[in-house]
């Protein structure tokens, strides 16, 4: 291919079908809407009921939308999610493993129950969804898997040993699946968001001292906006990133450089 063959169509997702877990809330909604704006049809499984807002936003982009209320940690549910997506849309071209939980407690109080819950949502479900998606991606010789990692894929972290563990694990899973699947033209990458202005961080942001401590660590001197993640999502889901594989794209305003 000659460089003159490159066009902005390389970023188009028109006709592609995508699963975004937890895509009806928080940062997941931003990932889903980004894909919709680039032309992809969305299939969103979530443990939270559909309030209609995400559907409204996505259908306004002129693409298809389907929702499935599901607990991704239940045995057999990841398989059912992927198969239902294929039944409804015709294929699974993009998988975004966005759903996650963060349970906080002092180290002496953070026990097996919290540990098991976080591993089942943040890591095991992502593996099972990836495993099921590749059953369709390998025969079609193409696909994109985007795992939503974290700054804590690189760092430790107080009050939640399981969170850093799952995010380190998700980074390792990303690289391992890249190594296995690149031969089938399947790209497996991660996005590692920094500190974002969402409902989850509202308590931190509302505390002047804590918020200042975070901002002092961010060269951009602001909390991330969910929109800041949309370009990265489109890039990693599109043909423009076909030679990017096993990479964790950090979108953190520079947090990790300090």
RODO-2510 file (C-alpha; in nm, 4 decimals, decimal comma):
residues 258
     n   res          X          Y          Z
     1     x     0,0000     0,0000     0,0000
     2     x     0,1270     0,3456    -0,0922
     3     x     0,1001     0,6355     0,1543
     4     x    -0,1129     0,8156    -0,1032
     5     x    -0,3813     0,5496    -0,0497
     6     x    -0,4460     0,6714     0,3045
     7     x    -0,7684     0,8669     0,3515
     8     x    -0,9810     0,9716     0,6465
     9     x    -1,2022     0,6738     0,5617
    10     x    -0,9467     0,4657     0,7511
    11     x    -1,1110     0,6038     1,0681
    12     x    -1,4626     0,5124     0,9559
    13     x    -1,6472     0,2330     1,1356
    14     x    -1,9447     0,2342     0,9010
    15     x    -2,1072    -0,1078     0,8919
    16     x    -1,9087    -0,2415     1,1878
    17     x    -2,0810    -0,3963     1,4891
    18     x    -1,9516    -0,3324     1,8381
    19     x    -2,0079    -0,4581     2,1906
    20     x    -1,9330    -0,2132     2,4719
    21     x    -1,9848    -0,3628     2,8165
    22     x    -2,1251    -0,1120     3,0639
    23     x    -2,1753     0,1242     2,7723
    24     x    -2,4844     0,2925     2,9148
    25     x    -2,3109     0,4817     3,1954
    26     x    -1,9931     0,6697     3,2874
    27     x    -1,6931     0,6418     3,0598
    28     x    -1,8552     0,3414     2,8919
    29     x    -2,1131     0,5741     2,7392
    30     x    -1,8336     0,7862     2,5916
    31     x    -1,6729     0,4785     2,4339
    32     x    -2,0071     0,3683     2,2879
    33     x    -2,0951     0,7132     2,1551
    34     x    -1,7514     0,7515     1,9960
    35     x    -1,7991     0,4298     1,8014
    36     x    -2,1483     0,5386     1,6982
    37     x    -2,0215     0,8734     1,5729
    38     x    -1,7711     0,6863     1,3550
    39     x    -2,0548     0,4756     1,2092
    40     x    -2,0626     0,1548     1,4155
    41     x    -2,3786    -0,0182     1,5357
    42     x    -2,3829    -0,0727     1,9128
    43     x    -2,4778    -0,3697     2,1250
    44     x    -2,4597    -0,2801     2,4945
    45     x    -2,4789    -0,5362     2,7758
    46     x    -2,5014    -0,3876     3,1246
    47     x    -2,6056    -0,4890     3,4732
    48     x    -2,7702    -0,1456     3,5058
    49     x    -3,1157    -0,1007     3,3503
    50     x    -3,1385     0,0978     3,0287
    51     x    -3,2628     0,4498     3,1037
    52     x    -3,3050     0,5367     2,7369
    53     x    -3,0413     0,8117     2,7345
    54     x    -2,7678     0,6095     2,5661
    55     x    -3,0092     0,4753     2,3075
    56     x    -3,1213     0,8285     2,2264
    57     x    -2,7635     0,9507     2,1826
    58     x    -2,6565     0,6576     1,9684
    59     x    -2,9621     0,6415     1,7432
    60     x    -2,9221     1,0160     1,6807
    61     x    -2,6037     0,9202     1,4948
    62     x    -2,8074     0,7112     1,2504
    63     x    -2,6719     0,3735     1,3612
    64     x    -2,8255     0,0656     1,5188
    65     x    -2,8632     0,0156     1,8922
    66     x    -2,9490    -0,2912     2,0998
    67     x    -2,9391    -0,3374     2,4764
    68     x    -2,9168    -0,6460     2,6949
    69     x    -2,9485    -0,6375     3,0717
    70     x    -2,6888    -0,8877     3,1875
    71     x    -2,4468    -0,9722     3,4669
    72     x    -2,1201    -1,0474     3,2869
    73     x    -1,9945    -1,2470     3,5858
    74     x    -2,2660    -1,5114     3,5574
    75     x    -2,1584    -1,8405     3,4038
    76     x    -2,2517    -1,8572     3,0377
    77     x    -2,3462    -1,4898     3,0093
    78     x    -2,0401    -1,3736     2,8090
    79     x    -2,1110    -1,6443     2,5515
    80     x    -2,4775    -1,5418     2,5391
    81     x    -2,3830    -1,1749     2,4954
    82     x    -2,1557    -1,2377     2,1991
    83     x    -2,3930    -1,4817     2,0305
    84     x    -2,6878    -1,2460     2,0778
    85     x    -2,4892    -0,9599     1,9271
    86     x    -2,4090    -1,1701     1,6214
    87     x    -2,7723    -1,2809     1,5918
    88     x    -2,8997    -0,9215     1,6081
    89     x    -2,6333    -0,7436     1,4032
    90     x    -2,4713    -1,0109     1,1875
    91     x    -2,1184    -0,9940     1,3284
    92     x    -1,8919    -0,8867     1,6124
    93     x    -1,6175    -0,6614     1,4802
    94     x    -1,5277    -0,4606     1,7915
    95     x    -1,5297    -0,5541     2,1586
    96     x    -1,4717    -0,2898     2,4253
    97     x    -1,4302    -0,4397     2,7719
    98     x    -1,5377    -0,1331     2,9661
    99     x    -1,7382    -0,2666     3,2626
   100     x    -1,5549    -0,2529     3,5935
   101     x    -1,5898    -0,2007     3,9660
   102     x    -1,3696    -0,0507     4,2353
   103     x    -1,4270    -0,1535     4,5966
   104     x    -1,2326     0,0421     4,8578
   105     x    -1,1224    -0,0611     5,2064
   106     x    -0,8151    -0,0417     5,4276
   107     x    -0,5727    -0,3227     5,3574
   108     x    -0,6520    -0,5048     5,6819
   109     x    -1,0213    -0,5009     5,5940
   110     x    -0,9937    -0,5820     5,2235
   111     x    -1,0685    -0,9529     5,2213
   112     x    -1,1477    -1,2398     4,9902
   113     x    -1,5070    -1,1329     4,9210
   114     x    -1,4010    -0,7949     4,7781
   115     x    -1,1083    -0,9571     4,5960
   116     x    -1,3255    -1,2197     4,4253
   117     x    -1,5891    -0,9660     4,3222
   118     x    -1,3384    -0,7356     4,1560
   119     x    -1,1504    -1,0112     3,9763
   120     x    -1,4718    -1,1598     3,8412
   121     x    -1,5914    -0,8278     3,6925
   122     x    -1,2683    -0,6541     3,5947
   123     x    -1,0612    -0,9450     3,4693
   124     x    -1,2363    -1,2816     3,4328
   125     x    -1,5379    -1,1410     3,2474
   126     x    -1,3092    -0,9503     3,0101
   127     x    -1,1231    -1,2722     2,9340
   128     x    -1,4431    -1,4690     2,8764
   129     x    -1,5886    -1,2027     2,6470
   130     x    -1,2626    -1,1884     2,4523
   131     x    -1,2560    -1,5668     2,4300
   132     x    -1,6098    -1,5792     2,2913
   133     x    -1,5562    -1,2868     2,0516
   134     x    -1,2499    -1,4450     1,8940
   135     x    -1,4562    -1,7469     1,7930
   136     x    -1,6169    -1,5140     1,5370
   137     x    -1,3223    -1,2811     1,4709
   138     x    -1,0771    -1,5556     1,3743
   139     x    -1,2930    -1,7004     1,0911
   140     x    -1,3627    -1,3505     0,9552
   141     x    -0,9902    -1,2709     0,9750
   142     x    -1,0329    -0,9434     1,1524
   143     x    -1,1476    -0,7699     1,4666
   144     x    -1,0626    -0,5202     1,7375
   145     x    -1,0546    -0,5835     2,1117
   146     x    -1,0077    -0,2805     2,3358
   147     x    -0,9566    -0,3447     2,7061
   148     x    -1,0151    -0,0482     2,9358
   149     x    -0,7148    -0,0516     3,1615
   150     x    -0,6056     0,2251     3,3995
   151     x    -0,3143     0,4236     3,5348
   152     x    -0,3167     0,1440     3,7902
   153     x    -0,2051    -0,0911     3,5153
   154     x     0,1314     0,0767     3,5838
   155     x     0,1022     0,1876     3,9471
   156     x     0,0110     0,0463     4,2853
   157     x    -0,2762     0,2066     4,4713
   158     x    -0,4036     0,2408     4,8249
   159     x    -0,7360     0,1082     4,9568
   160     x    -0,7836    -0,1473     4,6791
   161     x    -0,5134    -0,4074     4,6185
   162     x    -0,7499    -0,5924     4,3860
   163     x    -0,8040    -0,2919     4,1578
   164     x    -0,4359    -0,2558     4,0699
   165     x    -0,4104    -0,6329     4,0398
   166     x    -0,6988    -0,6569     3,7941
   167     x    -0,5742    -0,3661     3,5862
   168     x    -0,2204    -0,5089     3,5724
   169     x    -0,3811    -0,8385     3,4746
   170     x    -0,5874    -0,6734     3,2029
   171     x    -0,2683    -0,5221     3,0597
   172     x    -0,1081    -0,8656     3,0558
   173     x    -0,4162    -1,0192     2,8953
   174     x    -0,4034    -0,7495     2,6262
   175     x    -0,0440    -0,8347     2,5383
   176     x    -0,0959    -1,2104     2,5531
   177     x    -0,4004    -1,2003     2,3249
   178     x    -0,2152    -0,9728     2,0833
   179     x     0,0606    -1,2316     2,0612
   180     x    -0,1923    -1,5045     1,9833
   181     x    -0,4307    -1,3169     1,7545
   182     x    -0,2201    -1,0783     1,5441
   183     x    -0,1759    -1,3564     1,2874
   184     x    -0,5517    -1,3394     1,2222
   185     x    -0,5527    -0,9606     1,1689
   186     x    -0,7071    -0,9066     1,5137
   187     x    -0,5714    -0,6121     1,7093
   188     x    -0,5881    -0,6227     2,0891
   189     x    -0,5056    -0,2977     2,2655
   190     x    -0,5858    -0,1140     2,5857
   191     x    -0,6841     0,2379     2,6835
   192     x    -0,5599     0,3584     3,0202
   193     x    -0,7627     0,6615     3,1357
   194     x    -0,6292     0,8919     3,4015
   195     x    -0,8452     1,0925     3,6429
   196     x    -1,1779     1,1850     3,4844
   197     x    -1,4715     1,4028     3,5854
   198     x    -1,7411     1,1376     3,6275
   199     x    -1,9958     1,0473     3,8927
   200     x    -1,7467     0,8035     4,0464
   201     x    -1,4912     1,0794     4,1101
   202     x    -1,7398     1,3439     4,2231
   203     x    -1,6568     1,2941     4,5907
   204     x    -1,2844     1,3320     4,5252
   205     x    -1,3316     1,6365     4,3055
   206     x    -1,5552     1,8080     4,5595
   207     x    -1,2860     1,7893     4,8278
   208     x    -1,0542     2,0879     4,7605
   209     x    -0,7512     1,9286     4,9240
   210     x    -0,7868     1,5945     4,7479
   211     x    -0,8699     1,7536     4,4144
   212     x    -0,5633     1,9780     4,4397
   213     x    -0,3439     1,6786     4,5140
   214     x    -0,4667     1,5101     4,1955
   215     x    -0,4388     1,8226     3,9801
   216     x    -0,0871     1,8931     4,1037
   217     x     0,0093     1,5605     3,9474
   218     x    -0,1469     1,6376     3,6065
   219     x     0,0565     1,8634     3,3708
   220     x    -0,2637     1,9529     3,1840
   221     x    -0,3921     2,0937     3,5168
   222     x    -0,7463     1,9666     3,4720
   223     x    -0,9539     1,6556     3,5223
   224     x    -1,0183     1,4582     3,2074
   225     x    -1,3476     1,4975     3,0253
   226     x    -1,5051     1,1754     2,8869
   227     x    -1,4813     1,3345     2,5420
   228     x    -1,1013     1,3183     2,5750
   229     x    -1,1257     0,9395     2,5343
   230     x    -1,3375     0,9351     2,2209
   231     x    -1,0616     0,9943     1,9665
   232     x    -0,8474     0,7181     2,1141
   233     x    -1,1437     0,4811     2,1008
   234     x    -1,2163     0,5492     1,7345
   235     x    -0,8486     0,5140     1,6443
   236     x    -0,8039     0,1767     1,8144
   237     x    -1,1331     0,0462     1,6715
   238     x    -1,0594     0,1524     1,3147
   239     x    -0,8460     0,0466     1,0220
   240     x    -0,6127     0,3364     1,1044
   241     x    -0,4652     0,1276     1,3883
   242     x    -0,4219    -0,2016     1,2020
   243     x    -0,0489    -0,2140     1,2866
   244     x    -0,0962    -0,1088     1,6496
   245     x    -0,1177    -0,4197     1,8641
   246     x    -0,0584    -0,5077     2,2285
   247     x    -0,0343    -0,1398     2,3182
   248     x    -0,1734     0,0478     2,6188
   249     x    -0,2685     0,3984     2,5106
   250     x    -0,2545     0,6252     2,8147
   251     x    -0,4973     0,9196     2,8090
   252     x    -0,4161     1,0974     3,1348
   253     x    -0,3197     1,4595     3,0667
   254     x     0,0415     1,3679     3,1445
   255     x    -0,0147     1,2201     3,4927
   256     x     0,2389     0,9406     3,4484
   257     x     0,5265     1,1737     3,3576
   258     x     0,5309     1,3353     3,7032
***
